[in-house]
C-alpha cells in the first residue's frame, strides 16, 4: 500500500510524526511525505528526521513554495501553485491513500486534486472547534472531503457525525502528537544553560502568540507585545517562540526581534524548539499565548496555561487552562494565578481530554484498513427532534 502524507509546517508535521513513524515501520506500507509552505528551501528533510522518521524509511517530495511573509494575496497565489504541484505529484506517486492533519489554510489547495483523482483521504483532528481562527472553517471543509476521520475526543466525533459522516468512518483515536510526550524528562540546569546559553531561573515561562486569523484586521503585533511583556514581567526565565504561517506573522516577528535586540537577561527568542520541545514543556512552570499546544498538549505535562483571546475559543480544554481577554491587566492577573502555588498544585492532577499518548498505532490501522471502505459516502441525517 502506498501512503502519501502532507505536512505544510512544523505545526502539523510534529503532531503527525508518530503516525508517520508507525506507517514507516509497517512492511506493507510504502510511505511518501510531501512538504511545502512552511519549510525554507532544503530544510524539510532535517525536520522530518527530527519528527522521528529514519533516513531511508520514506520517500520525500519537496514542493517548496516557502511563504515567509503570509498575506491573503500571497496565500491565494501560492496556494494555486501548491494545488498545481499536488496535481503533478499524484500521478507520479499513485498513492492508495493521502493523510493530512488539522486545519491549515494550505489544505484548501492541497486536497482538491486528491478528491478529483478519486484517492482516499484520511483526516486527523477533525471535529474540533476554534472559533477565533480561520482554521475553524478549513477543518470542517476538510471533514466533508475526507473518507476516514481519526478524531481526538468523543465531542469531536459527535461533531463529525453532525456533518453527516457515517459512524463506520469515524474513529476516536486521541491526539497523535501526545505520543511524543509519553515519558517527558525535564531539562537539568546544566542542560538548559548548554542549550540556551543562559541559566535556568524558575519560574520558566514559555510564550507563543499567533495572529487571531478570524479577525484579519486585528493588530497582531501590538497584541503580541502585551503578551510577551507581561510574560517577561513575571518569569524568571522566558522562552518566546515564533508564530505560525498566517497573515500578521511578520508583525509578531518584528516585536520578537525587537525584544531579542534589547538583550534582556533570561530572555530567549527562538523560531521553534523542534525535537527539544517535549523536554522544555516538562521544565516550564507555565505556558502563555494562544497556541493549540496549550489546549492539546500542556495537560500531558500538568503545566498551567494562560490562553489569551479568542483564537482557541470553543475547543475542549483541561482544568489547567485559564482563559483571558487580549487585555494587559487580565493577562497579568492570569499569569500571576497560573504561577501561584495553589494553581500549580491543582494542575498536577489534571487529565488531558485529548488522549493518553497511545494514538499512532490505532490511526495507522485506520489508514491501512481504509482500502476496505468504498469512496461513495452517504450523508447521514440526524433524527428530527419532536
Secondary structure, DSSP 8 states (H G I E B T S, - for coil): -EEEEEE-SHHHHHHHHHHHHHHHH-TT-EEEEEEESSS-TT-HHHHHHHTT--TTSSEEEEEE---SS--HHHHHHHHHHHHHHHHHHHHHH--SEEEEES--TTHHHHHHHHHHTT-EEEEESTT---TTSTHHHHHHHHHHH-SEEEESSHHHHHHHHHTT--GGGEEE---GGGGGGTT-----HHHHHHHHSS---SSEEEEE----TTSTTS-HHHHHHHHHHHHHHH-SEEEEE---SSTTHHHHHHHHHHHHHTT-TTEEEES--GGGHHHHHTT-SEEEES-HHHHHTGGGGT-EEEEESSTTTT----TTEEEE-S-HHHHHHHHHHHTSHHHHHHHTT---TT--S--HHHHHHHHHHGGGS-S-----------
